[in-house]
């Protein structure tokens, strides 16, 4: 059964003839909707965008995706006022994949949620969205931060391998930076640097030739320098139990953030179950990597992040062609 929150699009939503557990009509703050329904079991919650107070402000959309399970949330957009492509790109960037402005799309989404691959075509790679007060406004660089949540998150390996992949395979100007540690020295790579935290901003600025900065945030407070932050979690039972023993609210603090599983052998069903139990969205599942060979999983991650283009784009029509 479904929950429906409607306003101006009530007639369209009801014409889909969905099974309804509960409905409210009007304009509500996201927190109000969450308080009403987060303790109720439901199949999907369909929210008319015109029923959201202060829609379509960025902070409101971020609150929406952090309040509800993204797999169960469907955002119905007003068909008489189509949003710009930039807005759709923003929705995808915050992991809100289930959106439509038509009845057919709504019916399909109640049967099967979208994956990133279904909506990746909305991402605008030529511009950064929601990057207010970020370093790249001044330097033009993209700064991507990585922070370990579990103790064994392979963060040094991930940055090293991404660095190699971006430079050698995709011919990007890239540097990797760590602070308050000197693990990069073991790789003997010219564009991996150990920098004091109080110098890192000036260090990034001084590398004018660089397009991409991969920043190890462990042990630092340099989050404000980043355009994107990815949180690394090793999903082994040992690491998860160890994490929760030290911080029982660890996953609650990750809600709405980009969580990447690392050294993971979880199946698709395992990932769904893990995400449900932790009440988070899994941004990417990274299997164990061989640091001596080319890893296709790194390319998939870079495509998802919008750093490189997909080589063979599908010409198949998607669910949301109306937005193209």
ZAKOL-398998 format. One line per 5 residues: number of its first residue (from 1); for each residue x, y, z of N, C-alpha, C. Coordinates in nm, 2 decimals. Each point is the difference from the previous one (the first is absolute). Layout:
N
NUM	X,Y,Z,X,Y,Z,X,Y,Z  ...
This chain:
324
1	0.08,-0.12,0.00,-0.08,0.12,0.00,0.09,0.13,0.00  -0.06,0.10,-0.06,0.08,0.12,-0.02,-0.05,0.12,0.08  0.09,0.09,0.04,-0.04,0.13,0.06,0.01,0.10,-0.11  -0.10,0.09,0.00,0.00,0.11,-0.10,-0.01,0.13,0.06  0.09,0.09,-0.03,0.00,0.14,0.05,-0.03,0.09,-0.13
6	-0.12,0.06,0.00,-0.04,0.07,-0.13,-0.03,0.15,0.03  0.00,0.07,-0.11,-0.04,0.14,0.00,-0.06,0.03,-0.14  0.07,0.07,-0.08,-0.06,0.04,-0.13,-0.01,-0.11,-0.10  0.09,-0.11,0.02,0.00,-0.11,-0.10,-0.09,-0.12,0.05  -0.09,0.03,0.10,-0.08,-0.11,0.06,-0.07,-0.08,-0.11
11	-0.07,0.07,-0.09,-0.08,-0.07,-0.10,0.08,-0.10,-0.09  0.12,0.05,-0.04,0.09,-0.08,-0.08,0.05,-0.13,0.08  0.04,0.03,0.12,0.05,-0.11,0.08,-0.11,-0.11,0.03  -0.12,0.05,0.02,-0.11,-0.10,0.03,-0.04,-0.07,-0.12  0.02,0.06,-0.12,-0.04,-0.07,-0.12,0.09,-0.13,-0.03
16	0.11,-0.01,0.08,0.08,-0.12,-0.02,-0.06,-0.12,0.07  -0.11,0.02,0.08,-0.07,-0.11,0.06,0.09,-0.09,0.09  0.08,0.06,0.08,0.09,-0.07,0.09,-0.07,-0.04,0.13  0.04,-0.11,0.06,-0.05,-0.03,0.13,0.05,0.10,0.10  -0.09,0.06,0.08,0.04,0.11,0.09,-0.03,-0.04,0.15
21	0.11,0.00,0.07,-0.01,-0.02,0.15,-0.05,0.12,0.07  0.06,0.12,-0.04,-0.04,0.12,0.07,0.04,0.12,-0.10  -0.08,0.10,0.01,0.02,0.12,-0.08,-0.02,0.13,0.08  0.09,0.10,-0.03,-0.02,0.13,0.06,0.01,0.10,-0.12  -0.07,0.11,0.01,0.00,0.10,-0.10,0.03,0.14,0.06
26	0.08,0.07,-0.07,0.04,0.14,0.05,0.14,0.02,-0.03  0.06,0.10,0.07,0.14,0.03,-0.01,0.06,-0.02,0.14  0.11,-0.07,0.00,0.07,-0.05,0.12,0.15,0.02,0.00  0.06,0.02,0.11,0.14,0.00,0.01,0.04,-0.15,0.00  0.13,-0.03,-0.05,0.05,-0.13,-0.01,-0.01,-0.07,0.14
31	0.04,0.07,0.10,0.01,-0.05,0.14,-0.14,-0.04,0.04  -0.10,0.07,-0.04,-0.14,-0.03,0.04,-0.04,-0.13,-0.07  0.03,-0.02,-0.12,-0.04,-0.12,-0.07,0.08,-0.12,0.06  0.13,0.02,0.03,0.07,-0.11,0.06,-0.05,-0.04,0.14  -0.04,0.10,0.08,-0.06,-0.03,0.13,-0.13,-0.08,-0.01
36	-0.07,0.03,-0.10,-0.13,-0.07,-0.02,0.01,-0.15,-0.04  0.11,-0.03,-0.09,0.00,-0.12,-0.06,0.12,-0.09,0.02  0.10,0.05,0.06,0.12,-0.08,0.01,-0.01,-0.12,0.10  -0.10,-0.01,0.08,-0.03,-0.11,0.08,-0.10,-0.10,-0.05  -0.04,0.03,-0.13,-0.10,-0.09,-0.06,0.07,-0.08,-0.11
41	-0.04,-0.13,-0.01,0.05,-0.08,-0.11,-0.08,0.02,-0.13  0.07,0.03,-0.11,-0.07,0.02,-0.12,0.09,-0.04,-0.12  -0.06,-0.02,-0.12,0.07,-0.05,-0.11,0.07,0.12,-0.07  -0.07,0.11,-0.03,0.06,0.12,-0.06,-0.07,0.12,0.07  0.07,0.11,0.00,-0.06,0.13,0.04,0.02,0.09,-0.12
46	-0.12,0.04,-0.06,0.00,0.08,-0.12,-0.03,0.15,0.05  0.09,0.09,-0.03,-0.01,0.13,0.05,-0.01,0.10,-0.12  -0.11,0.06,-0.01,-0.02,0.11,-0.10,0.09,0.11,0.04  0.09,0.04,-0.10,0.10,0.11,0.03,-0.07,0.13,0.04  -0.12,0.02,-0.05,-0.07,0.13,0.04,-0.05,-0.01,0.15
51	0.01,-0.12,0.06,-0.05,-0.01,0.14,0.12,0.02,0.10  0.12,0.03,-0.06,0.12,0.02,0.09,0.02,0.15,0.02  0.00,0.04,0.12,0.03,0.14,0.04,0.14,0.03,-0.04  0.01,0.12,-0.08,0.13,0.05,-0.04,0.07,-0.08,-0.12  -0.08,-0.09,-0.06,0.05,-0.07,-0.12,0.02,0.11,-0.11
56	0.11,0.00,-0.08,0.10,-0.11,-0.01,0.14,0.04,0.06  0.00,0.06,0.12,0.13,0.04,0.05,0.09,-0.12,0.03  0.13,0.02,-0.03,0.10,-0.11,0.02,0.00,-0.06,0.14  -0.01,0.08,0.10,0.01,-0.05,0.13,-0.13,-0.08,0.04  -0.11,0.03,-0.06,-0.12,-0.07,0.02,0.00,-0.14,-0.07
61	0.06,0.00,-0.12,0.01,-0.13,-0.07,0.10,-0.09,0.07  0.11,0.06,0.06,0.09,-0.08,0.08,-0.06,-0.06,0.12  -0.09,0.09,0.07,-0.07,-0.05,0.11,-0.09,-0.11,-0.03  -0.07,0.01,-0.12,-0.09,-0.11,-0.05,0.07,-0.13,-0.01  0.11,0.00,-0.07,0.07,-0.13,-0.02,0.07,-0.06,0.13
66	0.02,0.09,0.09,0.06,-0.05,0.13,-0.11,-0.04,0.10  -0.13,0.04,-0.03,-0.11,-0.04,0.09,-0.06,-0.13,-0.04  -0.01,-0.03,-0.13,-0.06,-0.12,-0.05,0.09,-0.10,-0.07  -0.03,-0.13,0.01,0.07,-0.10,-0.07,-0.01,0.03,-0.15  0.11,0.03,-0.07,0.00,0.04,-0.14,-0.06,-0.11,-0.09
71	0.00,-0.12,0.04,-0.05,-0.11,-0.08,-0.16,0.01,0.00  -0.05,0.05,0.11,-0.15,0.00,0.02,-0.06,0.14,-0.04  0.08,0.10,-0.02,-0.04,0.13,-0.03,-0.02,0.03,-0.15  -0.12,0.05,-0.04,-0.02,0.04,-0.13,-0.04,0.15,0.00  0.07,0.08,-0.07,-0.03,0.15,-0.01,-0.08,0.02,-0.13
76	-0.12,0.05,0.01,-0.09,0.03,-0.12,0.02,0.15,-0.03  0.06,0.03,-0.12,0.02,0.13,-0.04,-0.11,0.06,-0.08  -0.03,0.13,0.02,-0.12,0.06,-0.07,0.02,0.00,-0.16  -0.08,-0.06,-0.07,0.02,-0.01,-0.15,-0.02,0.13,-0.07  -0.08,0.09,0.06,-0.02,0.13,-0.06,0.11,0.11,0.03
81	0.10,-0.05,0.08,0.11,0.09,0.02,0.13,-0.08,0.01  0.04,-0.05,-0.12,0.12,-0.10,0.00,0.12,0.07,0.06  0.07,-0.08,0.09,0.13,0.06,0.06,0.11,0.00,-0.10  0.09,0.09,0.01,0.12,0.01,-0.09,0.09,-0.12,0.02  0.08,-0.03,-0.10,0.08,-0.12,0.01,0.10,0.01,0.11
86	0.04,0.12,0.04,0.09,0.02,0.11,-0.06,-0.06,0.13  -0.13,0.02,0.02,-0.06,-0.05,0.12,-0.01,-0.15,0.00  -0.03,-0.06,-0.12,0.00,-0.15,0.00,0.14,-0.05,0.02  0.10,0.06,-0.05,0.14,-0.04,0.03,0.03,0.01,0.15  -0.05,0.10,0.06,0.02,0.02,0.15,-0.07,-0.12,0.07
91	-0.12,-0.04,-0.04,-0.07,-0.11,0.07,0.08,-0.13,-0.01  0.06,-0.02,-0.12,0.08,-0.12,-0.01,0.12,0.01,0.08  0.06,0.11,0.01,0.13,0.02,0.08,-0.02,-0.03,0.15  -0.13,0.02,0.05,-0.02,-0.02,0.14,-0.07,-0.14,0.02  0.01,-0.08,-0.11,-0.05,-0.14,0.01,-0.16,-0.01,0.00
96	-0.06,0.10,-0.05,-0.15,-0.01,-0.01,-0.03,-0.04,-0.15  -0.02,-0.13,-0.02,-0.02,-0.05,-0.14,-0.14,-0.02,-0.04  -0.09,-0.01,0.09,-0.14,-0.03,-0.03,-0.08,0.13,-0.02  -0.01,0.05,-0.12,-0.08,0.12,-0.02,-0.06,-0.01,-0.14  -0.12,0.06,-0.01,-0.07,-0.01,-0.13,-0.11,0.12,0.00
101	-0.05,0.03,-0.12,-0.11,0.10,0.00,-0.12,-0.05,-0.08  -0.01,-0.14,-0.01,-0.11,-0.06,-0.07,-0.05,-0.12,0.07  -0.12,-0.04,-0.03,-0.07,-0.11,0.06,0.07,-0.13,-0.03  0.04,-0.02,-0.13,0.07,-0.13,-0.04,0.13,-0.01,0.08  0.07,0.10,0.01,0.13,0.00,0.07,-0.02,-0.04,0.15
106	-0.11,0.06,0.06,-0.03,-0.02,0.14,-0.04,-0.15,0.02  -0.08,-0.06,-0.09,-0.03,-0.14,0.01,0.12,-0.09,0.00  0.09,0.03,-0.10,0.12,-0.08,-0.02,0.09,0.01,0.13  0.01,0.12,0.06,0.09,0.02,0.12,-0.06,-0.07,0.12  -0.13,-0.02,0.01,-0.06,-0.08,0.11,0.04,-0.15,-0.02
111	0.02,-0.04,-0.12,0.04,-0.14,-0.02,0.15,-0.02,0.01  0.08,0.09,-0.05,0.14,-0.01,0.00,0.07,0.13,0.02  0.09,0.01,0.10,0.07,0.13,0.02,0.11,0.02,-0.10  0.03,0.12,-0.03,0.11,0.03,-0.09,0.13,-0.03,0.06  0.10,-0.04,-0.08,0.14,0.00,0.05,0.07,0.12,-0.06
116	0.13,0.02,0.04,0.07,0.11,-0.06,0.01,-0.01,-0.15  0.01,-0.12,-0.05,0.02,-0.02,-0.15,-0.13,0.06,-0.07  -0.11,-0.01,0.06,-0.13,0.04,-0.06,0.00,0.16,-0.02  0.07,0.07,0.09,-0.01,0.14,0.00,0.13,0.08,-0.02  0.10,-0.08,-0.03,0.14,0.06,-0.01,0.00,0.10,-0.11
121	-0.09,-0.01,-0.10,0.00,0.09,-0.12,-0.04,0.14,0.04  -0.05,0.02,0.12,-0.04,0.14,0.05,0.12,0.08,0.06  0.11,-0.08,0.03,0.11,0.07,0.06,0.06,0.10,-0.10  0.02,0.12,0.05,0.08,0.10,-0.08,0.14,0.00,0.05  0.09,-0.04,-0.09,0.14,-0.02,0.04,0.08,0.13,-0.03
126	-0.06,0.09,-0.08,0.08,0.12,-0.03,0.00,0.11,0.11  -0.09,-0.02,0.10,0.00,0.10,0.11,-0.02,-0.07,0.13  0.05,0.06,0.10,-0.02,-0.05,0.14,-0.13,0.06,0.06  -0.08,-0.09,0.06,-0.13,0.05,0.06,0.02,0.01,0.15  -0.06,0.10,0.06,0.00,0.01,0.15,0.14,0.00,0.05
131	0.09,0.09,-0.06,0.14,0.01,0.05,0.03,0.13,0.06  -0.10,0.06,0.07,0.02,0.13,0.06,0.11,0.00,0.10  0.09,0.10,-0.01,0.11,0.02,0.09,0.10,-0.11,-0.01  0.01,-0.08,-0.11,0.09,-0.10,-0.02,0.13,0.05,-0.07  0.11,-0.08,0.02,0.13,0.04,-0.05,0.00,0.01,-0.15
136	-0.08,-0.08,-0.07,0.01,-0.01,-0.15,-0.06,0.13,-0.06  -0.08,0.08,0.07,-0.05,0.13,-0.05,0.12,0.09,-0.03  0.11,-0.02,0.07,0.11,0.09,-0.02,0.11,-0.06,-0.09  0.02,-0.13,0.02,0.11,-0.07,-0.07,-0.04,-0.07,-0.12  -0.13,-0.04,-0.01,-0.05,-0.08,-0.11,0.03,-0.15,0.02
141	0.06,-0.04,0.11,0.03,-0.14,0.03,-0.12,-0.06,0.07  -0.01,-0.14,-0.02,-0.10,-0.08,0.07,0.08,-0.07,0.11  -0.05,0.03,0.12,0.06,-0.06,0.12,-0.09,-0.11,0.06  0.04,-0.12,0.00,-0.08,-0.11,0.05,0.07,-0.06,0.12  -0.08,0.01,0.11,0.05,-0.05,0.13,-0.04,-0.14,0.03
146	0.08,-0.08,0.07,-0.03,-0.13,0.04,0.02,-0.01,0.15  -0.10,-0.05,0.07,0.02,-0.02,0.14,-0.04,-0.14,0.04  0.09,-0.06,0.08,-0.03,-0.14,0.05,-0.10,0.01,0.12  -0.09,-0.09,0.00,-0.10,-0.02,0.11,0.04,-0.12,0.08  0.03,-0.11,-0.07,0.05,-0.12,0.07,0.15,0.01,0.01
151	0.06,-0.08,0.09,0.15,0.02,0.02,0.08,-0.05,-0.12  -0.05,-0.10,-0.07,0.08,-0.05,-0.11,-0.08,0.03,-0.13  0.01,0.12,-0.05,-0.07,0.05,-0.12,0.08,0.01,-0.12  0.13,-0.04,0.00,0.08,0.00,-0.12,0.01,0.13,-0.07  -0.01,0.11,0.08,-0.01,0.13,-0.06,0.13,0.04,-0.08
156	0.11,-0.04,0.05,0.13,0.03,-0.07,0.00,-0.08,-0.14  -0.04,-0.12,0.01,0.00,-0.08,-0.13,-0.10,0.06,-0.10  -0.11,0.04,0.05,-0.10,0.06,-0.09,0.05,0.12,-0.07  0.06,0.09,0.07,0.05,0.12,-0.06,0.11,-0.03,-0.09  0.09,-0.09,0.04,0.11,-0.04,-0.09,-0.05,-0.05,-0.14
161	-0.09,-0.09,0.01,-0.05,-0.07,-0.12,-0.08,0.10,-0.09  -0.08,0.08,0.07,-0.07,0.11,-0.08,0.09,0.09,-0.07  0.11,0.03,0.07,0.10,0.09,-0.06,0.06,-0.06,-0.12  0.04,-0.13,0.01,0.06,-0.07,-0.11,-0.10,-0.01,-0.12  -0.12,-0.03,0.03,-0.11,-0.02,-0.10,-0.02,0.13,-0.07
166	-0.02,0.11,0.07,-0.03,0.13,-0.06,0.12,0.05,-0.08  0.12,-0.01,0.05,0.12,0.05,-0.08,0.04,-0.08,-0.12  0.01,-0.13,0.02,0.06,-0.09,-0.10,-0.11,-0.04,-0.10  -0.12,-0.02,0.04,-0.10,-0.05,-0.09,-0.09,0.11,-0.06  -0.03,0.10,0.08,-0.09,0.10,-0.05,0.07,0.14,-0.02
171	0.13,0.00,0.02,0.08,0.12,-0.03,-0.05,0.13,0.07  -0.03,-0.02,0.13,-0.04,0.12,0.08,0.12,0.05,0.08  0.00,0.13,0.03,0.10,0.05,0.09,-0.06,-0.01,0.14  0.06,-0.09,0.08,-0.05,-0.03,0.13,0.11,-0.01,0.10  -0.03,0.04,0.13,0.09,-0.02,0.11,-0.08,-0.06,0.11
176	0.07,-0.08,0.09,-0.05,-0.05,0.12,0.07,0.06,0.12  -0.08,0.03,0.10,0.06,0.07,0.12,-0.05,-0.07,0.13  0.09,-0.03,0.09,-0.03,-0.04,0.13,0.05,0.10,0.10  -0.06,0.00,0.12,0.04,0.09,0.10,0.02,-0.07,0.13  0.09,0.04,0.08,0.03,-0.06,0.13,0.04,-0.14,0.00
181	0.05,-0.05,-0.12,0.05,-0.13,-0.01,0.10,-0.01,-0.12  0.07,-0.11,-0.02,0.10,-0.01,-0.11,-0.01,-0.14,-0.06  -0.12,-0.04,-0.03,-0.02,-0.13,-0.06,0.03,0.00,-0.15  -0.01,0.11,-0.07,0.02,0.01,-0.14,0.15,-0.03,-0.04  0.09,0.02,0.10,0.14,-0.02,-0.03,0.03,-0.14,-0.05
186	-0.08,-0.10,0.03,0.02,-0.14,-0.03,-0.03,-0.02,-0.15  -0.07,0.09,-0.06,-0.04,-0.02,-0.14,0.10,0.06,-0.10  0.08,0.09,0.05,0.11,0.06,-0.08,-0.06,0.06,-0.13  -0.11,0.07,0.01,-0.07,0.06,-0.12,0.02,0.15,0.01  0.03,0.06,-0.11,0.04,0.15,0.00,-0.12,0.09,0.03
191	-0.12,-0.04,-0.02,-0.11,0.09,0.02,-0.09,-0.04,0.12  0.06,-0.07,0.10,-0.06,-0.03,0.13,0.08,0.08,0.10  -0.06,0.08,0.08,0.07,0.09,0.09,-0.05,-0.01,0.15  0.09,0.01,0.09,-0.03,0.02,0.14,0.02,0.14,0.04  -0.11,0.07,0.05,0.00,0.14,0.02,-0.05,0.03,0.14
196	0.06,0.10,0.06,-0.06,0.04,0.13,-0.14,0.06,-0.02  -0.09,-0.03,0.10,-0.13,0.04,-0.02,-0.02,0.15,-0.02  0.08,0.08,0.08,-0.01,0.15,-0.01,0.05,0.06,-0.13  0.06,-0.09,-0.09,0.06,0.05,-0.12,-0.08,-0.06,-0.12  -0.10,-0.09,0.02,-0.05,-0.07,-0.11,-0.08,0.09,-0.10
201	-0.07,0.10,0.05,-0.07,0.08,-0.09,0.09,0.08,-0.10  0.11,0.06,0.06,0.10,0.07,-0.08,0.07,-0.10,-0.10  0.02,-0.12,0.05,0.06,-0.10,-0.08,-0.08,-0.04,-0.13  -0.13,-0.01,0.03,-0.09,-0.03,-0.12,-0.01,0.12,-0.09  0.00,0.12,0.05,-0.01,0.12,-0.08,0.13,0.01,-0.09
206	0.11,-0.05,0.06,0.13,0.02,-0.08,0.01,-0.10,-0.11  -0.08,-0.10,-0.01,0.01,-0.10,-0.11,-0.10,0.04,-0.11  0.04,0.11,-0.07,-0.09,0.05,-0.11,-0.03,-0.10,-0.11  0.09,-0.09,-0.02,-0.02,-0.09,-0.11,-0.09,-0.12,0.03  -0.04,-0.01,0.13,-0.08,-0.11,0.04,-0.15,0.02,-0.02
211	-0.07,-0.10,-0.05,-0.14,0.00,-0.02,-0.08,-0.06,0.11  0.06,-0.11,0.06,-0.07,-0.08,0.10,0.09,-0.02,0.12  -0.05,0.02,0.12,0.07,-0.02,0.13,-0.07,-0.11,0.07  0.07,-0.10,0.04,-0.05,-0.11,0.08,0.05,0.02,0.14  -0.08,0.02,0.10,0.04,0.05,0.13,-0.04,-0.11,0.11
216	0.10,-0.05,0.07,-0.02,-0.09,0.11,-0.03,0.09,0.12  -0.13,-0.01,0.05,-0.04,0.09,0.11,0.02,-0.07,0.14  0.05,-0.12,0.00,0.01,-0.06,0.13,0.09,0.08,0.09  -0.04,0.02,0.12,0.08,0.07,0.10,0.00,0.15,-0.02  -0.08,0.06,-0.09,0.01,0.14,-0.03,-0.14,0.06,0.01
221	0.00,0.14,-0.01,-0.13,0.07,0.00,-0.01,0.08,-0.13  0.04,-0.06,-0.11,0.01,0.08,-0.12,-0.12,-0.03,-0.09  -0.12,-0.04,0.06,-0.12,-0.03,-0.08,-0.04,0.12,-0.09  0.01,0.12,0.05,-0.05,0.12,-0.07,0.07,0.02,-0.13  0.12,-0.06,-0.02,0.07,0.02,-0.13,-0.06,-0.09,-0.11
226	-0.09,-0.09,0.03,-0.04,-0.10,-0.09,-0.13,0.03,-0.08  0.00,-0.03,-0.12,-0.13,0.01,-0.08,-0.09,-0.12,0.03  0.07,-0.12,0.01,-0.07,-0.12,0.04,0.07,-0.07,0.10  -0.07,-0.07,0.09,0.07,-0.09,0.10,-0.07,-0.14,-0.01  0.09,-0.10,0.00,-0.05,-0.14,-0.01,0.05,-0.06,0.13
231	-0.09,-0.07,0.07,0.02,-0.06,0.13,0.02,-0.15,-0.03  0.12,-0.06,0.04,0.03,-0.13,-0.02,-0.03,-0.10,0.11  -0.07,-0.10,-0.03,-0.04,-0.10,0.10,0.03,-0.14,-0.04  0.08,-0.07,0.08,0.03,-0.14,-0.02,-0.12,-0.08,0.06  -0.08,-0.07,-0.08,-0.12,-0.06,0.06,0.01,-0.14,0.07
236	0.13,-0.03,0.03,0.02,-0.13,0.07,-0.07,0.01,0.14  -0.04,-0.11,0.05,-0.07,-0.01,0.13,0.09,0.05,0.11  0.13,-0.03,-0.01,0.10,0.04,0.10,0.01,0.15,0.00  0.01,0.06,-0.12,0.02,0.15,-0.01,-0.13,0.07,0.04  -0.12,-0.05,-0.04,-0.12,0.07,0.04,-0.03,-0.01,0.15
241	0.02,-0.12,0.06,-0.02,-0.01,0.14,0.10,0.09,0.08  0.12,0.00,-0.05,0.10,0.08,0.07,-0.04,0.15,-0.01  -0.05,0.04,-0.12,-0.04,0.14,-0.01,-0.11,0.04,0.09  -0.11,-0.09,0.00,-0.11,0.03,0.09,0.03,-0.01,0.14  0.09,-0.08,0.04,0.04,0.00,0.14,0.06,0.13,0.05
246	0.08,0.07,-0.10,0.06,0.12,0.04,-0.09,0.12,-0.02  -0.10,-0.01,-0.10,-0.09,0.11,-0.03,-0.14,-0.06,-0.04  -0.09,-0.02,0.09,-0.13,-0.06,-0.04,-0.08,0.08,-0.10  0.03,0.13,-0.01,-0.07,0.09,-0.10,0.08,0.01,-0.13  0.09,-0.08,-0.03,0.09,0.02,-0.11,-0.08,0.00,-0.13
251	-0.10,-0.09,-0.02,-0.07,0.00,-0.12,-0.11,0.11,-0.01  -0.05,0.04,0.11,-0.09,0.11,0.01,0.07,0.13,-0.05  0.13,0.01,0.03,0.07,0.12,-0.04,0.04,0.00,-0.15  -0.02,-0.12,-0.06,0.03,-0.02,-0.15,-0.12,0.02,-0.08  -0.12,0.02,0.06,-0.12,0.01,-0.08,0.00,0.12,-0.10
256	-0.03,-0.03,-0.12,0.01,0.11,-0.11,0.13,0.02,-0.05  0.11,-0.07,0.04,0.13,0.02,-0.05,0.04,-0.11,-0.09  0.11,0.02,-0.08,0.04,-0.09,-0.10,0.09,-0.11,0.07  -0.06,-0.12,0.01,0.07,-0.11,0.07,0.04,-0.10,-0.10  0.13,-0.03,-0.01,0.06,-0.10,-0.09,0.05,-0.12,0.08
261	-0.05,-0.11,-0.03,0.05,-0.13,0.06,0.13,-0.03,-0.06  0.10,-0.04,0.07,0.13,-0.04,-0.05,0.04,-0.14,0.04  0.08,-0.06,-0.08,0.04,-0.14,0.02,-0.12,-0.09,0.02  -0.11,0.03,-0.08,-0.12,-0.06,0.03,-0.03,-0.11,-0.10  -0.05,-0.11,0.05,-0.04,-0.12,-0.08,-0.16,-0.02,0.01
266	-0.07,0.11,0.05,-0.14,-0.01,0.02,-0.07,-0.01,-0.14  -0.11,-0.08,0.00,-0.08,-0.01,-0.12,-0.10,0.12,0.00  -0.07,0.01,-0.11,-0.10,0.11,-0.01,-0.10,-0.01,0.11  -0.05,-0.12,0.03,-0.09,-0.02,0.11,0.06,0.03,0.13  0.13,-0.04,0.02,0.07,0.03,0.13,0.00,0.15,0.02
271	0.03,0.08,-0.11,0.02,0.14,0.01,-0.13,0.07,0.04  -0.11,-0.05,-0.07,-0.13,0.05,0.04,-0.04,-0.02,0.14  0.03,-0.12,0.05,-0.02,-0.03,0.14,0.08,0.08,0.09  0.13,0.02,-0.03,0.09,0.08,0.08,-0.05,0.14,0.01  -0.03,0.06,-0.12,-0.05,0.14,-0.01,-0.13,0.01,0.09
276	-0.09,-0.09,-0.01,-0.12,0.00,0.08,0.03,0.00,0.15  0.08,-0.09,0.04,0.03,-0.02,0.14,0.07,0.12,0.05  0.09,0.06,-0.08,0.08,0.12,0.05,-0.08,0.13,-0.03  -0.11,0.00,-0.07,-0.08,0.11,-0.04,0.09,0.11,-0.07  0.08,-0.05,-0.10,0.08,0.09,-0.08,-0.02,-0.04,-0.15
281	0.05,0.08,-0.09,0.01,-0.03,-0.14,0.14,-0.04,-0.03  0.02,-0.11,-0.07,0.13,-0.04,-0.04,0.03,0.06,-0.14  0.10,0.09,0.00,0.03,0.08,-0.12,0.07,-0.10,-0.10  0.09,-0.08,0.04,0.08,-0.09,-0.09,0.05,-0.12,0.08  0.00,-0.11,-0.06,0.06,-0.12,0.06,0.13,-0.04,-0.07
286	0.11,0.02,0.07,0.13,-0.03,-0.06,0.05,-0.13,0.05  0.02,-0.10,-0.09,0.06,-0.13,0.04,0.15,0.01,0.03  0.06,-0.10,0.05,0.14,0.00,0.02,0.08,0.03,-0.13  0.10,0.08,0.01,0.07,0.04,-0.12,0.14,-0.05,0.00  0.05,-0.03,-0.12,0.14,-0.05,-0.02,0.08,0.12,-0.04
291	0.09,0.05,0.08,0.08,0.12,-0.03,0.10,-0.02,-0.10  0.01,-0.11,-0.07,0.10,-0.03,-0.10,-0.07,0.00,-0.14  -0.13,0.01,-0.01,-0.07,0.00,-0.13,-0.10,0.11,-0.02  -0.05,0.02,-0.12,-0.10,0.09,-0.03,-0.13,-0.05,0.06  -0.08,0.08,0.07,-0.12,-0.04,0.07,-0.12,0.07,-0.06
296	-0.09,-0.07,-0.07,-0.11,0.06,-0.07,-0.10,0.06,0.11  0.00,-0.05,0.12,-0.09,0.06,0.10,0.04,0.15,0.03  0.13,0.03,-0.02,0.04,0.14,0.02,-0.07,0.09,-0.10  0.00,-0.05,-0.13,-0.06,0.08,-0.10,-0.15,0.02,0.02  -0.07,-0.11,0.05,-0.14,0.02,0.03,-0.03,0.10,0.11
301	0.09,0.01,0.10,-0.01,0.10,0.11,0.02,0.14,-0.06  0.10,0.01,-0.09,0.03,0.13,-0.06,-0.11,0.05,-0.09  -0.07,-0.09,-0.07,-0.11,0.03,-0.08,-0.12,0.05,0.09  -0.02,-0.07,0.11,-0.11,0.04,0.09,0.03,0.13,0.06  0.12,0.03,0.03,0.04,0.13,0.06,0.00,0.11,-0.11
306	-0.01,-0.03,-0.12,-0.01,0.10,-0.11,0.14,0.05,-0.04  0.10,-0.07,0.03,0.14,0.05,-0.03,0.04,-0.05,-0.14  -0.04,-0.11,-0.04,0.02,-0.05,-0.14,-0.13,-0.03,-0.06  0.00,0.00,-0.14,-0.11,-0.04,-0.08,-0.01,-0.15,-0.02  -0.13,-0.05,0.00,-0.02,-0.14,-0.04,0.03,-0.02,-0.14
311	0.08,-0.10,-0.03,0.05,-0.01,-0.14,-0.11,-0.04,-0.10  -0.09,-0.09,0.04,-0.10,-0.05,-0.08,-0.14,0.03,0.06  -0.05,0.12,-0.03,-0.13,0.04,0.05,-0.11,-0.07,-0.07  -0.10,-0.05,0.08,-0.12,-0.06,-0.06,-0.09,0.09,-0.07  -0.05,-0.04,-0.11,-0.10,0.08,-0.08,-0.14,-0.03,0.04
316	-0.02,-0.10,0.09,-0.13,-0.04,0.04,-0.07,0.11,0.07  -0.13,0.02,-0.03,-0.08,0.10,0.06,-0.02,-0.03,0.15  0.00,0.10,0.08,-0.01,-0.02,0.14,-0.14,0.04,0.05  -0.03,-0.01,0.13,-0.13,0.03,0.06,-0.03,0.15,-0.01  0.11,0.08,0.01,-0.02,0.14,0.02,0.04,0.08,-0.13
321	-0.03,-0.05,-0.11,0.05,0.07,-0.13,-0.06,0.14,-0.01  -0.11,0.02,0.07,-0.07,0.13,-0.01,0.09,0.11,0.06  0.10,-0.03,0.08,0.09,0.10,0.06,0.12,0.02,-0.08  0.02,-0.07,-0.11,0.12,0.02,-0.08,0.00,0.13,-0.08
